[in-house]
Amino acid sequence: MYLVSLGAGILAGVVYGLINVRSPAPPAIALVGLLGMLIGEQVVPVAKRMLDGVPVTKAWFASECKPRITGVPSAKREAADESRPG
């Protein structure tokens, strides 16, 4: 994982260099970049679902992807967590 993380950081640095943004990036650019990373992470589960022939519904996206992008747990997950003992 450390090497993958390093590789991703190098790639981000190359992209920043190509678009002439100094690192550390100005806060707004850095935050937009982080948002892009969060959204980009959700491409994989969506693509897997589509390749499996399972439809990508609004309800599935809201329960599986949106919480990971926004950091706010879905109501379904909160209910499941509350029903667990202990």
C-alpha positions as CSV (number, residue, x, y, z in Angstrom):
1,M,0.0,0.0,0.0
2,Y,2.8,2.4,0.8
3,L,4.4,2.0,-2.7
4,V,1.0,2.5,-4.3
5,S,0.4,5.6,-2.3
6,L,3.8,6.9,-3.2
7,G,3.1,6.2,-6.9
8,A,-0.2,8.0,-6.7
9,G,1.5,11.0,-5.1
10,I,4.2,11.1,-7.8
11,L,1.5,10.9,-10.4
12,A,-0.3,13.8,-8.7
13,G,2.9,15.8,-8.6
14,V,3.5,15.2,-12.3
15,V,0.0,16.4,-13.1
16,Y,0.5,19.5,-10.9
17,G,3.7,20.2,-12.7
18,L,2.1,19.9,-16.1
19,I,-0.6,22.4,-15.1
20,N,1.9,24.7,-13.4
21,V,0.4,24.5,-9.9
22,R,2.9,24.7,-7.1
23,S,2.8,22.2,-4.3
24,P,1.3,22.6,-1.8
25,A,-1.5,23.7,-3.9
26,P,-3.7,26.7,-2.9
27,P,-6.4,25.5,-0.6
28,A,-9.2,25.7,-3.2
29,I,-7.3,23.7,-5.8
30,A,-6.3,21.1,-3.2
31,L,-9.8,20.7,-2.0
32,V,-11.2,20.3,-5.5
33,G,-8.4,17.7,-6.1
34,L,-9.4,15.8,-3.0
35,L,-13.1,15.9,-4.1
36,G,-12.0,14.5,-7.5
37,M,-10.1,11.7,-5.7
38,L,-13.2,10.8,-3.7
39,I,-15.4,10.8,-6.8
40,G,-12.8,8.9,-8.8
41,E,-12.7,6.1,-6.1
42,Q,-16.4,5.4,-6.8
43,V,-15.7,4.7,-10.5
44,V,-14.5,1.2,-9.6
45,P,-17.6,0.0,-7.8
46,V,-19.9,1.5,-10.4
47,A,-17.8,-0.1,-13.2
48,K,-17.8,-3.5,-11.5
49,R,-21.6,-3.3,-11.0
50,M,-22.1,-2.4,-14.7
51,L,-19.7,-5.2,-15.9
52,D,-21.7,-7.7,-13.8
53,G,-24.9,-6.6,-15.6
54,V,-26.4,-5.1,-12.4
55,P,-28.1,-1.8,-12.9
56,V,-26.7,1.3,-11.2
57,T,-29.8,2.7,-9.5
58,K,-30.1,6.0,-7.7
59,A,-30.9,4.1,-4.4
60,W,-27.8,2.0,-4.7
61,F,-25.6,5.0,-5.5
62,A,-27.1,6.9,-2.6
63,S,-26.5,4.1,-0.2
64,E,-23.1,2.9,-1.4
65,C,-21.3,5.7,-3.1
66,K,-22.7,9.0,-1.8
67,P,-21.7,8.3,1.9
68,R,-18.1,7.6,0.8
69,I,-18.0,10.9,-1.2
70,T,-19.7,13.1,1.4
71,G,-18.5,11.4,4.6
72,V,-22.1,11.2,5.8
73,P,-23.4,7.7,6.5
74,S,-26.5,6.5,4.8
75,A,-29.7,6.1,6.8
76,K,-29.6,2.4,5.9
77,R,-26.1,1.9,7.4
78,E,-27.0,4.0,10.5
79,A,-30.0,1.8,11.1
80,A,-27.9,-1.4,10.7
81,D,-25.3,0.0,13.1
82,E,-27.9,0.8,15.7
83,S,-29.5,-2.7,15.5
84,R,-26.2,-4.4,16.3
85,P,-25.8,-5.5,19.9
86,G,-23.1,-4.1,22.0
